[in-house]
């Protein structure tokens, strides 16, 4: 099942301990507490549940939901 | 020199991250500490040739592996080579142990940054289908994340090759991108904002929490202890993290913060977090050195919960991340910590979750880190390799701070704590978690405190009365020419006791005694006790106001004095004046009284922090316990004589007075005031055969300084110390002066019946003197802020419990409630006393005193052990005794003896870090002592400080020149000779630059370390003056390379260029011997150059005889200098002197040169290069030559144009004179050193000397060219041979 932007936002918010509404699509998620461990955890989950193929560096290079969407196959 | 044939490599500056590593390496160029390494265990078949090919390809892709780093005048530069063949060692057959040993040995090898390559591989086949891949990389080019990129790519390439496919194209970014990215950041507004953030966050410059209690310079190696968190605990950890909406690293960081807070007795904790520093950056695709260490500041309050602490970590890291590109080194510099060599963070928590799930053509691999880089203090490395084995945790410790057992204890406790935290409600207060393991807790609360001993219920005075009945005729007391027997003393005290009883003295009441030291004082104290009352000693020397206060506070039934005017008149207390008192009407027998062990025995006032003295009430059972223990431990006999010299207002006097009287020994009473006079005390001890006495350590130091003290060695048996920390130096001085006398260190507050711990000093011991173990029926607790027991080695506050506790403070219920609290470890209803002393357990159950919890000495945030400064002061010649204290935020040293204060300060500046050097040293005739004989620090005079920096004129040309260099390198103005480099914004890199400039300008060898030690122009000038000849003289004919030293001097004569600086390396290797260089005339002024070598040699012979008027002489010469040395030797022999050493370094007689063409003028530049140890290669102009010299760090690079142009004349002049010179015969042997590498002048042979030498020519071939003789590795050999020969001659 393909990821959606909303699902990405929900999962990111979950691992940051924030409300999804507080996570903007175009902001640097590092400012919201995203770190390498959390990216690894998200990636693990998405690989397992959504057959994502992107690598760690792909996500860490541009840590924003907007930038991730095409990498994660979310339209 | 082969590198030059390759294509011109790209040259890049270093990034800020690399610069930090470069500087760390520059501090200690031979250190392997910057090595990082890991080992991959590969389970499966591997093709070693294909693997080598994969490494070759990855090396071609990863630029960072192909650099070497050179220092240039503009700073270090990295040179990127097009091609580097990866160094790879393959062992097709090896046992795992052999492989491990190989890796360990390799890890101890430093890389040569300037040479490269800065990495190394090895591949071991340790089983049929089992391989170990080892790689070591210098930290300057690679970090932990970089490793993961390299490993993944290597696996990818190998797998493709193994399948016969071409690997997918490379995806690494370039070093240039890193450098650009770094430069862009450093000029961005974000950089300024980040700097402001960190400066604000740490503006108060908190002290780094050190688990070892101190810091140390980085070592070349580290200790490592590896553990695994079980898969179960790992699961629980991750589960807890999830519940707290955090990650498992957050939880482990919080656990480490909790551990660190408790183990260092602080609530404000700063941990260091290594960060990969690549989020949102091009660096994600660049294997290289990017990581940064950032400080995470946490408040660990015992009342807060673990959940709250984890939340603090999550938010704290989030904040840190927003400013994560700012370098740790820069933060420290901004805060001014760099110059003080001060850390900002305590333990590092290094979480490495990098994805290592790789395989090599199907063979799975598991990574194991072998070195994560230098360890300043303690680093906790945590790896999640996602291999189902749980988390791996490495504790890496600096061996200068941790021993194996200490490191292991920190790890075990941490794992224990993590286990506890993951199994406990995170909303419970942190105080419920001890840092000690259950076994440690049992050890410190129970095992170390097994002191229970059943004793009869007696009082202080009862055993004295029994003793008097048993030995009535024995001598009880000696004072001046009076001696009393037990019967006489007992009778006098009984009569007075009965008189006191008639005035209301009975158990539960207080009687004051204010009598100077005398027979009467002993009688009076004993009488009060016999009456059943508690005595209150009032020192007659105390001010009237204080005496009046104590009388009013204690409300005694009466006061006993020796004469009428002893006490203030208007206190309303009835006074019993002994002078003229007739008690002969009272019975001489022991009086009746209803005294129990619970009644108070004495009340002693101690100073209160609020300024109001407080009366400590000590019951009989407490002091009786104390004296029974003392007798059992030290066994006083009727032969013993105990000195009574402590004022009665100080509780040490209690055992002095009453212990001997309980045991049938004699009390020798010192004159009033005599306790401050070491010579008097020594005489008294010797003449009265005193066997046992007490000293406060500072007084013991004074006593041992008196020449009479040693005369007590034959009579004294034991000396007790208490009242202050006993410095080890004092204990050692004691052992030297009184070799067969026991020295016992006791500790205890007045609140616990004199002493509660004891330690016998052993002259063989080192380190702080412990206060020791608990006495009978006494328990000691070292507790942390949560009142949890501290394990051994961890500092905490000392609490006391047991039989010796005082009843409390007289009439001060609130103070009693605060200081005497319920004992949570003892039986219900028992109390413990909070001492306010900082202490720690040793591993074998002794306690070390560490200082006060309330008046700790701190300067600029640094904790200073004044004892260390005092020891350093006391160790100086002409210093008899010393003390140090902090006054108006400045450290002041006080010394007695004949030392000059300025000299003392300068001497200390050479031994101690700057912050530990007293700002002023004051010389005193004697130290002021308080009435009870303790050093009275408040009575020490204030020092007079010198004027502000910059206000004074320069004291030497060198100081002025150095100040100029400071200003130049720092780009600053208005710098004075006393301004410190790092206070002026100097960075580590600027320090390297400055050292280079100093080298150039003065030809002086200087390390970066010396700049830390001597950070001002004035200090540096003094250091240069001490270390090397002044620059003005560096061009003189006689150059004292080492003027002081033992034995006959060695004279070394210049080569063609005329300078003898090239012999500095040789002189350095001939430690302890005087060495003088001889240099050509005309280097400085317009002096005429010599016309013949003989004329020149005659000049030198005369100069040599000014230094050493007569033989035997020892001469050395390199090149032309050898020819000159031979000629000087002949001249000296012809003058009737003996020459015992003539050493020629690759020097050939003039006849060998005569037919050869004279050199051109340009050869002067070759000569200059040769003097620096270089062959001339591509250098065409003077500038080229200077550039080569500068790059090599040669002092010759600092030659002025003027000197260079003189050398241009001097070189051809020598060439001309050589060809005209006629040798005469030297009578003796020659020591010859041949530069044996093939040379263009292949006709040169040492055999040409034969006609001019009557003795042997002993030769040593060195595998180098003529100029290379002066390089370190060849100088080592030359110096070894020379040293051996010189030793023969010395003998």
Contacts between the chains, C-beta under 8 A, distances in Angstrom:
chain1	res1	chain2	res2	distance
A	15	B	247	8.0
A	17	B	245	3.5
A	17	B	246	7.5
A	17	B	314	7.2
A	28	B	280	6.1
A	30	B	279	4.9
A	30	B	280	6.1
A	30	B	321	5.4
A	30	B	322	7.3
A	31	B	318	7.8
A	31	B	321	7.7
A	31	B	322	5.7
A	32	B	318	7.3
A	33	B	314	6.6
A	33	B	315	8.0
A	33	B	317	7.3
A	33	B	318	4.0
A	33	B	321	7.3
A	34	B	279	7.5
A	35	B	247	7.5
A	35	B	279	7.3
A	35	B	317	7.0
A	35	B	321	6.6
A	36	B	276	6.1
A	36	B	279	7.1
A	36	B	353	6.3
A	36	B	354	7.9
A	37	B	247	4.6
A	37	B	248	7.5
A	37	B	249	5.4
A	37	B	351	7.0
A	37	B	353	5.1
A	38	B	247	6.1
A	40	B	353	5.7
A	40	B	355	6.9
A	41	B	247	7.1
A	56	B	355	5.8
A	57	B	284	4.3
A	57	B	285	5.7
A	60	B	278	6.5
A	60	B	279	5.5
A	60	B	280	7.2
A	60	B	284	5.2
A	61	B	280	6.7
A	61	B	281	7.3
A	61	B	282	7.6
A	61	B	284	4.8
A	61	B	285	7.4
A	62	B	280	6.5
A	63	B	279	5.8
A	63	B	280	5.3
